[in-house]
Amino acid sequence: MSLYPTLEDMEVAGMAAQQSAMESQMTQQAITAASHGENIDIATSLYPTLDGWMGLENSALQEYKPAGGAVVPAMAPVTGGPSGAEIKHGVRAIVGCKDPGTGRIGLSVESINKGIFVCYVEAGGIAARAGLRFGDQILQINGESVAGWSKKKTIEFMKKADPAHVKFAVRDRPFERTITCVKDSSGCIGFQFKKAKINAIVKDSSAARNGVLTDHYLTEIDGQNIVGLSDEKILKIIRSKEKTVTVTMMPQFVYDHMVQHLGKSLKKHMDHSEPTEI
């Protein structure tokens, strides 16, 4: 699933893909015509190129290379967390549909600071299979910007959307952050929690050294959503990990707002599947 630094980058990439497809199509037509002794002026048959489109030039879409053209390979960290846990600071497009049986997408949202955020993803639902996650910020639905929308307006808009095609532009969990901790000889990573809220940090532990904070809620372990799980189940997941554990956290004031309308039944049906490595 592609990620882009901004929504505009995602839209420009879509234009570039369409342009490339059109060029391939016209080239094939020209080859076919030539085989029959006909001539086609490809240059005048295509849509305008991206030169000058929205003030951009093709050079803006070229891959960046350091001076001298040398590409330095990135070194993988010794204790790097799983890719499914990584928070990518970009915008991604998600295309789904509604469940034919229920007519639902399988998600709920909350409005925070004029933004719309995913607060519930149903286990096994369309949204879960499409890749939406707790804490994701929805920027657009079917091309409509949702900035400033209320929760009610957003849900009503999704209800009226085409059942066969619902497209989201999403920013990856902007209120959350991930920290990878290393277990000590006793299998501990260095913090205590109650009802998923971190309330104590062990001095000189991996958690302390790596910046884990109190008054934050655990939302994921190695990319697996744990919102709504009991402390016993969360601890079991942590203990099942070998050397390192990547925890995803959200500040208490944001978390409280996100889950304020989620009852125990909804939390029970939240998606807790392990993320797919992409």
C-alpha positions as CSV (number, residue, x, y, z in Angstrom):
1,M,0.0,0.0,0.0
2,S,1.6,3.3,-1.1
3,L,2.4,6.1,1.2
4,Y,2.9,9.8,0.2
5,P,4.2,12.7,2.3
6,T,1.1,14.8,1.5
7,L,-2.3,14.4,0.0
8,E,-1.2,16.5,-2.9
9,D,1.6,14.1,-3.6
10,M,-0.8,11.2,-3.7
11,E,-3.0,13.0,-6.2
12,V,-0.1,14.0,-8.4
13,A,1.1,10.3,-8.4
14,G,-2.3,9.3,-9.5
15,M,-2.1,11.8,-12.4
16,A,1.3,10.4,-13.3
17,A,0.0,6.8,-13.3
18,Q,-2.9,7.8,-15.6
19,Q,-0.5,9.7,-17.9
20,S,1.8,6.6,-18.1
21,A,-1.2,4.3,-18.9
22,M,-2.4,6.7,-21.6
23,E,1.1,6.8,-23.2
24,S,1.3,3.0,-23.2
25,Q,-2.1,2.8,-24.8
26,M,-1.3,5.3,-27.5
27,T,2.1,3.7,-28.2
28,Q,0.4,0.4,-28.7
29,Q,-2.1,2.0,-31.1
30,A,0.7,3.5,-33.1
31,I,2.4,0.2,-33.4
32,T,-0.8,-1.5,-34.6
33,A,-1.5,1.4,-37.0
34,A,2.1,1.2,-38.4
35,S,1.6,-2.5,-39.1
36,H,-1.3,-1.6,-41.3
37,G,0.6,1.2,-43.1
38,E,-1.2,4.0,-41.2
39,N,0.3,7.0,-39.4
40,I,-0.7,8.4,-35.9
41,D,0.8,11.5,-34.4
42,I,1.2,10.3,-30.8
43,A,2.3,13.7,-29.5
44,T,-1.0,15.4,-30.5
45,S,-3.1,12.4,-29.5
46,L,-2.1,12.3,-25.8
47,Y,-3.3,14.5,-23.0
48,P,-0.9,17.2,-22.0
49,T,2.1,15.9,-20.1
50,L,2.7,16.9,-16.4
51,D,5.1,19.7,-17.5
52,G,3.4,22.9,-16.3
53,W,0.5,20.9,-14.8
54,M,-0.4,22.6,-11.4
55,G,2.9,24.4,-11.7
56,L,4.9,21.1,-11.5
57,E,7.5,19.8,-13.9
58,N,8.5,16.2,-14.5
59,S,11.6,16.8,-12.5
60,A,9.5,17.2,-9.4
61,L,8.5,13.5,-9.8
62,Q,12.0,12.2,-10.3
63,E,13.7,10.0,-7.7
64,Y,16.1,12.0,-5.6
65,K,19.7,10.9,-5.7
66,P,22.6,12.3,-3.7
67,A,25.3,14.3,-5.3
68,G,27.5,12.1,-7.5
69,G,24.7,9.6,-8.0
70,A,25.9,7.3,-5.3
71,V,23.2,5.5,-3.3
72,V,24.1,4.6,0.3
73,P,22.3,1.5,1.6
74,A,20.4,1.9,4.8
75,M,21.7,-0.1,7.7
76,A,19.0,-2.1,9.6
77,P,19.0,-1.4,13.4
78,V,19.9,-4.3,15.6
79,T,16.7,-4.1,17.6
80,G,14.3,-2.8,14.9
81,G,10.6,-3.4,15.5
82,P,8.3,-5.1,13.0
83,S,7.3,-3.1,10.0
84,G,3.6,-3.5,10.9
85,A,4.2,-1.4,14.0
86,E,5.9,1.5,12.2
87,I,4.0,4.8,12.1
88,K,4.6,6.2,8.6
89,H,4.3,9.9,8.4
90,G,2.5,10.1,5.1
91,V,-0.9,9.8,3.4
92,R,-2.2,6.5,2.0
93,A,-5.3,5.7,-0.1
94,I,-7.6,2.9,1.0
95,V,-10.4,1.6,-1.3
96,G,-13.1,-0.6,0.1
97,C,-16.8,-1.3,-0.1
98,K,-19.7,-2.0,2.2
99,D,-20.5,-5.5,3.6
100,P,-23.2,-6.9,1.3
101,G,-25.0,-8.5,4.2
102,T,-25.0,-5.6,6.7
103,G,-24.4,-2.6,4.5
104,R,-21.7,-1.4,6.9
105,I,-18.0,-0.6,6.5
106,G,-17.1,-1.8,10.0
107,L,-15.7,1.4,11.6
108,S,-16.6,4.3,13.8
109,V,-15.0,7.7,14.2
110,E,-14.5,10.6,16.6
111,S,-14.0,14.3,15.9
112,I,-10.9,15.8,17.6
113,N,-9.6,19.3,17.0
114,K,-11.5,19.6,13.7
115,G,-10.2,16.3,12.4
116,I,-11.8,12.9,12.0
117,F,-10.1,9.9,13.6
118,V,-10.8,6.1,13.5
119,C,-11.8,5.0,17.0
120,Y,-13.3,1.6,16.2
121,V,-12.5,-1.1,13.6
122,E,-14.7,-4.1,13.6
123,A,-12.9,-7.5,13.7
124,G,-13.2,-9.2,10.4
125,G,-15.0,-6.2,8.8
126,I,-14.3,-4.4,5.6
127,A,-12.4,-1.6,7.3
128,A,-10.1,-4.1,9.0
129,R,-9.4,-6.0,5.9
130,A,-8.7,-2.8,4.0
131,G,-6.1,-1.7,6.6
132,L,-7.7,1.0,8.6
133,R,-6.4,1.2,12.2
134,F,-7.4,2.7,15.5
135,G,-6.0,6.2,15.6
136,D,-5.8,6.8,11.9
137,Q,-6.9,10.2,10.7
138,I,-9.3,10.3,7.8
139,L,-8.6,13.2,5.4
140,Q,-11.0,12.5,2.6
141,I,-13.9,10.2,1.9
142,N,-14.7,9.7,-1.8
143,G,-12.7,12.8,-2.6
144,E,-14.6,15.0,-0.1
145,S,-12.4,16.7,2.6
146,V,-13.7,15.9,6.1
147,A,-11.8,18.6,7.9
148,G,-14.1,20.3,10.3
149,W,-16.8,17.7,10.0
150,S,-18.6,16.3,13.0
151,K,-18.8,12.7,13.9
152,K,-22.5,12.6,13.0
153,K,-21.9,14.2,9.6
154,T,-19.1,11.8,8.8
155,I,-21.1,8.7,9.7
156,E,-24.1,10.0,7.6
157,F,-21.9,10.6,4.6
158,M,-20.5,7.1,4.8
159,K,-24.0,5.6,5.1
160,K,-25.0,7.4,1.8
161,A,-21.8,6.4,0.0
162,D,-21.8,4.0,-2.9
163,P,-21.8,0.5,-1.4
164,A,-19.5,-0.8,-4.1
165,H,-16.8,1.8,-3.8
166,V,-15.7,3.8,-0.7
167,K,-12.3,5.5,-1.0
168,F,-10.4,7.0,2.0
169,A,-7.4,9.2,2.2
170,V,-5.8,8.4,5.5
171,R,-2.9,9.8,7.6
172,D,-1.2,7.1,9.7
173,R,-2.0,7.4,13.5
174,P,-0.7,11.0,14.1
175,F,-1.4,11.1,17.8
176,E,0.6,7.9,18.5
177,R,4.2,7.0,18.7
178,T,6.1,3.7,18.8
179,I,9.1,2.7,21.0
180,T,11.1,-0.5,20.8
181,C,12.2,-1.9,24.2
182,V,14.6,-4.7,24.9
183,K,13.7,-7.3,27.5
184,D,16.1,-7.8,30.5
185,S,17.2,-11.1,31.9
186,S,13.9,-11.6,33.7
187,G,11.9,-10.9,30.5
188,C,10.7,-7.4,31.6
189,I,10.9,-4.2,29.5
190,G,10.5,-1.7,32.4
191,F,7.1,-0.3,32.9
192,Q,3.8,-1.1,34.7
193,F,0.3,-0.5,33.5
194,K,-3.3,-0.8,34.7
195,K,-6.2,-1.0,32.3
196,A,-3.7,-0.4,29.5
197,K,-2.6,2.9,31.1
198,I,1.2,3.2,31.8
199,N,1.5,4.3,35.5
200,A,5.1,3.6,36.4
201,I,8.5,3.3,34.8
202,V,11.3,1.2,36.2
203,K,14.5,3.2,36.8
204,D,17.4,2.4,34.4
205,S,15.2,0.0,32.4
206,S,15.0,-0.2,28.6
207,A,11.6,1.6,28.8
208,A,13.2,4.4,30.8
209,R,16.2,4.7,28.5
210,N,14.0,4.8,25.4
211,G,11.5,7.4,26.5
212,V,8.4,5.6,27.5
213,L,6.1,8.0,29.4
214,T,3.4,7.6,32.1
215,D,-0.1,8.8,31.5
216,H,-0.1,7.2,28.1
217,Y,-2.3,4.3,27.0
218,L,-0.9,1.2,25.2
219,T,-2.7,0.9,21.9
220,E,-0.6,-1.7,20.0
221,I,2.1,-4.3,20.8
222,D,4.3,-5.1,17.7
223,G,1.6,-3.5,15.6
224,Q,-1.3,-5.6,17.0
225,N,-4.2,-3.5,18.3
226,I,-4.8,-4.2,22.0
227,V,-7.5,-1.5,22.7
228,G,-10.2,-3.2,24.7
229,L,-8.1,-6.2,25.8
230,S,-7.7,-7.0,29.5
231,D,-4.4,-6.4,31.2
232,E,-3.9,-10.2,31.4
233,K,-4.2,-10.6,27.7
234,I,-1.9,-7.6,27.0
235,L,0.7,-9.1,29.4
236,K,0.4,-12.4,27.7
237,I,1.1,-10.8,24.3
238,I,4.2,-9.0,25.7
239,R,5.5,-12.2,27.3
240,S,5.1,-14.1,24.0
241,K,7.7,-11.8,22.3
242,E,11.3,-12.9,22.4
243,K,14.0,-10.2,22.7
244,T,12.3,-6.9,21.8
245,V,8.8,-5.5,22.1
246,T,7.6,-2.5,20.1
247,V,4.9,-0.6,22.0
248,T,2.6,2.0,20.5
249,M,1.3,4.7,22.9
250,M,-1.3,7.5,22.9
251,P,-1.5,10.4,25.4
252,Q,-4.3,9.9,27.9
253,F,-6.3,13.0,27.0
254,V,-6.5,11.9,23.4
255,Y,-7.3,8.3,24.2
256,D,-10.1,9.2,26.6
257,H,-11.7,11.3,23.9
258,M,-11.3,8.5,21.3
259,V,-13.0,5.8,23.4
260,Q,-15.5,7.9,25.3
261,H,-18.4,6.5,23.3
262,L,-17.1,2.9,23.0
263,G,-19.0,0.5,25.3
264,K,-17.6,-2.8,26.5
265,S,-19.4,-4.6,23.7
266,L,-17.8,-2.5,20.9
267,K,-14.3,-2.9,22.5
268,K,-14.9,-6.7,22.7
269,H,-15.6,-6.8,18.9
270,M,-12.6,-4.5,18.0
271,D,-10.1,-5.9,15.5
272,H,-7.2,-7.4,17.3
273,S,-5.6,-9.3,14.5
274,E,-1.8,-9.1,13.9
275,P,-0.8,-6.7,11.1
276,T,0.2,-8.0,7.7
277,E,3.8,-7.3,6.9
278,I,3.9,-5.2,3.6
